Amino acid sequence: MIAKFIIKSFVFFCGLLLVYLSEGFTSGYRTQRNIVSLLSGKADPRFKRATKPMKFQFPRDHVAHLDYKTEWWYYTGNLQSYDGRNYGYQLTFFRNSLAPEFLSRSSEFASNQMYMAHFAVTDVAHKKYRSFERYSRGSIGLAGTKVDHPNYSIWLEDWSVTQKTDKTIDLFAVNDATDPIVVIDLTLTQTRNPVFHGNKGLSQKGPEVGNANHYYSLIGLESVGTIQINKEQINVTGTSWMDHEFGTSSLSEGIVGWDWFSIQLDNDVAIMLARLRFQDGTDWKGFQGSLIQPDQPTEKISRSDFVVQQTSRWKSPKSGNIYPSGWVIRLERFRIDIQVEPMVKDQEFQGSFKYWEGAVRVKGTFKEELVRGTGYVELTGYQNN
């Protein structure tokens, strides 16, 4: 056992060093300061690029696409206990290729894939947000993805996503510390077909050919399970959202960050939209979001279809970053007018990289009918502004 622990620790620290030395995470995939370095610029021509829609097949396309440089799986959700307390969670996995080709080696420790995972829980009633981070190489079973038809799994050590049936997905994560102990143990049930964003799942992040990702979501995931915070184990139910993107180079020159919104309303309408921001506060006008209504085809939301008005700001006491902290979003063509507010202002991820990602509550009107809802917002590129 001691020898196994030493080997595992050695591999972990070697992997961590490689992460910081690699082009991808040194440049800073999800960093604020250097995010553009990974997702824009000249792409390595040996990696495949997202240039045209692909034909998705599941469960195959739920797992890793190693011919693309970067990939991520995002699970976020809004949950409630039986006594009415609200919680949010984030469990995300990132993959980065250190090299486009990998020569066969006899060592089981060898890998050209690096994985990073982020885990966070928002306790709304106590206004507490806790976040955790892990790295690992994709070797000796420490991290990776696999398909065992018809199921699939994604993991980094014991943080995991496992589909047990065609419609049910188990999520598990626990932090390494003993104070506080934070655990999520959830089962998500797929209730709707996958949503393919942009052009049949090809989501442009700039006007150039190849500056795009393949991007789909699983929305309306009925969620049930437990959250543990210290000694209290809380039974929860709610709704989750899963994003999966992969590509090689996906941002145009001048983009410094983004504001991303996923919103699920109580009339079963869902919205995904984003602003890809330039330094002067303007944003790229070619981005396409999605409007999902029950039993209807997904409708594209053009950038000209929506207006996002910031209503408040919040300054992080830890990083000094100043983030938007409330929005009015109007989509006149779709007759949508909503207000979006953070459930807790301080939901800044405290890992190697700083960004804001948190649970939000929503209220407003859809086709002149009152609606409420929940969602998640991600804010990057707001370093010390």
N, C-alpha and C positions, 0 to 999 in steps of 0.2 A: 504493500500500500504506500509506504514512504517513497519507494523508488518511482512508483507510478505518479505520485504527487509531484516529485522533483521533475520528472520528464514533462509532465503537463505544464508546470510552471515555466520551465525553460522554453517550451514551445510558445507559450503565451507571450512571454517577454520578447522573444525573437520576433514573433509576429507583430507585437506592438512597435518594435523598432522599425520593422519593414514598412509598417503603415506610415510612419512619419517620414521615412525615406522615400516612399513610393511617390510617383508623380501625382497619383489620384488624391490621396488623403493629405499629403503635404500641401498640395494646391488647395485642398479643403473642400471636399464634397459637402455640403451642409455647413461650411464655415460661413462667416459673414464677410471677412476681409478678402478672402481669396476664392470665393465660390465660383467666380467666372473662370478661373484658371482651369478648372476641371471640365466645366460644362460649355466652354466656348473655345475659340482659338482653333489652331490647325489640328485636325484629327489625325491620329495614327492611321494610315491607309490600310494597315493590316487588319484592323478591326472592321467589322461590318457596321454599316450605318443605316438608320431608319430613313429610307428614301421613298417608300411606297407602302400602301397598306399591305398587311400580311393576313393570311388566313389562320385565325386562331383555332387551336384545338386544345381542349381541356380533358384531363388534367395536365397534359404536357406543358402548356404555356403558363401554368401557375408557378413553375419552378424556373431555375436559372437558365439564362441564355448566354453561354460563355463566349459566343462569338461577338458579343457587344461588350464594351468596356465597363459601363456602369449599369447598375440595376438596383431597384429598391422595392420593398414591400411595406406598405403602411397600413396598420390597423389602428383605428381610433374609434372611440365610442363614448356615448353619453348614457350613464346608468343611474338607477335610483334604487334605494333600499326600500324595504317594505314599510318603514316608518317615514318615508318621504325625503330622505337625505339624498343629495345629488353628488355624483362622482363622474369624473372623466378619466379616460386612460389612453395611453399611446404605447404601442409596441411596434417597433419598426426595425427592419433588417436592411442593411446596405451591403452590396457586393461591388468590389472593384478589382479589375484584372491588372496585375502587375506587368504582364506581358501578353501579347496576343497569341503566342504559341508556347506550348510547354513540352519540352523533350522528356521522354519517358526516363524515369529514374527508379532505381531499386529501393530507395528510401521511402518509407511510408510518411515521413515528415515533409516531403517536398510538396510544394503547391505554388501555383501562380495566382491563386485567388485569396483576397483578403476580405474579411467580413467585419462589419461593425453593427452593433445593435443598440437602440435607445429604448428605454422603458420609463414611463412616467405615470403618476397617478395624481389627480386633483381631487382633494377633499373639500367640497364647496362649503359645507356647513362650518368647518373650522378654518377656512381660507388658507389651506395648506397645499403646497405643490411640492412633490418630491420626484427627482429624476435621477436616472442611473444609466451607465454606459459600459459596454464591453467591446473588446476587439478579439479576433482570433484569425488564425490562418485556416484555410479550407483543407485541413489535413487531419489524419488519424481520428476522424469522426468528430472533431471539435466544432465544426461549423459547415453548413452546406444545405443543399436541397436535394430532394429525390422524389421520384414517382414510383409508387407501388400500385399499379393500376387496379381500381379506378381512383386510388387515393394519392395524396402527396404530403410532403412535410418540408418545413423550413426551420432551421435551428441554429443557435449559437450556444454551445454547451446546453444547459437545461432551460434556456429561453426557447420556446418552441411554438410552432403552428402546425397542427396535424389534422388533416381531413380524415375522418373515420368512415364517413359514408359520403354519398354523392352530395348531400345537402348540409352536413354537419361538420364544423371545424372547431377543434379545441385549441385554446390559447393558454399558455402558462408562462409566467415569469416571476422570479423572486430576487430581491436585491441581495447583495453579498453581505451587507452589514447586519448586525443583530439589533441595532438601535438607531432608527426604527426598523422593524421588519415590515416590508411591503410586498404583498403577493397579489397577483391576479390569477384566477383559475376560472376560465370562462368557456362556454360552449356557444358558438355562433351558428345559426341556422339560415341558410340561403333561401330567401323568399322570392327573389326576382332574378331575371337573367342578367348576365354581365352587361355593363354599360361601356360602349366603345366610344372614346372621346375623339374629337376632331374628325378626320376623314377615315371612318371605319377603323378607328384605333390609332391612326397616325396623327400625333399631336405636335404641330409645329411650334417651336420655341423661337423662331426667327425666320426671315424670308428666304434664307439660303437653303438649297437642297441638302438634306442630311442634318440640318439643325433641327432635329425632331426626336421624339421618343415614341415608341409603341406604348400605348397607355389605355388601360381599362380599369374599371372599378366594379366591386361588388357592393351594392348599397342595400339599405333596409335589412341588414343582418340582425335577426332577432337574437338577443343576447341574454344569457342567464348564467349565473354562477356565483362566485364569491370574490370579494376583495378583503384582504387582511391588512390591517394597519396596527402594528404592535400586537397586542394580545386579542384585539377585537376582530372577529371574522364576520363580515357583513354579507348577507344574501342580497343579490342585486339582480335586476332585470333592466333591459333597455335596448338600444339600437346601435349598431356599429356600421362602420364604413371601411372598406379595404381598397387601397390604390396599389397598382402594380405598374411600374414603368421601367423600360430598358432602352438604352441607346448608346451612342458613342460621343457625339458632340451636339449640344442642343440649345445653346444660347448665342445670340448675336452680340457683336461688339458693342460695348457701352451699357449693357444691362448689368445692374449692380445687385439686384435682388428681386424678390417677388412677394406679393400678398396673395395667398391662396385661401379660398373659402369652400368648404363642403357643408351644405345645409340640408337638413331633412325636416320637412314640415309635417304638421299633424294631419294634413289631408293627403299624405303619401306622395306629395310632390318633393322632388329633390333637385338641388342646384349645385353645380360645380362651376366656379369661375375664378379668374386670377388676373392680377395686374403684374406684368413683367416690367419693372421700373428701370428708368434711366436715372443718372445722377441728378438731373434737374427736376425730378419729380414726375415727369411725363412717363408714359409707358408705351410699349409696343402695341400698335393698333391691329395687329394681325392675329392676336390670340383668340382661340375659340373655346368657349365653355360649353356646358351641357345643361339642358332642362329636361328632367325625366318626370313624366306623368304616368299614372297607372294606365296600363293597357293601351298606351300610345307609343309611337316611335320616338326615340330620343331626338330632341330638337337642338340644333346648334345655336349657341349664344355668341354672336359676333361681338367684338369689342365695342362697336358703335351701339349695341343694344343696351348697355348698362352704364350707369353712373355710380361710382363709389365715393361717398362723401365722409371724410373722417370727422368724428364728433368729439373726440377726446384723445389725450396722449397720456402715456405712463412712462416714468423713468425708472429703470432698474437700479435698485440700491447696490446690486452686486457688480454689474458690468458698467453702469453709467449709460447704457444704451437707452434711447428714447424711441418707444414704439407707438403706433396708433393703438387706441384702446376703446374703440367704439365706432360704428359705421352706420350710415344710412345707404342702402343699396336700392336703386330703382331700375327696373326693366320695363320701360313704358310699353314696348311692343307686346310684352307678355302680360301686362297689367299686374306687375308685381312691385310692391313698395314695402320694404322690410327694414327693421332696425336690428342690428346685431351688437350684442354686448358681451364682454368676457364674464364668465361666471366668477372668476378670480382674476384680478389684474396681474398678479405675479405668477405667470406660467412660462417663465424664461428657462429654457433647458440649460442645466448647469453641468455640461460635460466638457470635453476638450474644445468643443465649438459652441458658440452661443447663438441661439435663435429663440424666437417666441413661438410656441405651439400650444394651443389651449382650447378648452371647452368653452363654448359660447351658447347663449340663449337668444332666441329669435322671436320677434313678434311683428305683425304688420298686416298687410292685406294681399290676397291673391284673387284677381278678378272681382275686386270690391268685397270679398268675403274675408272676415277676420281669420287670421291663422297664427299659430304659434309653432315653435319648433326648437331644435337644438342643432349643434354642429361643431365643427373644428375649424380653426383658422391658423395658418402658418405664416410667419413674417420673418424674412431673411434680409440681410443687407442693411441693417440699422445700427451699425457699430458707431458708438460715440458721436451720434449726430445731434 
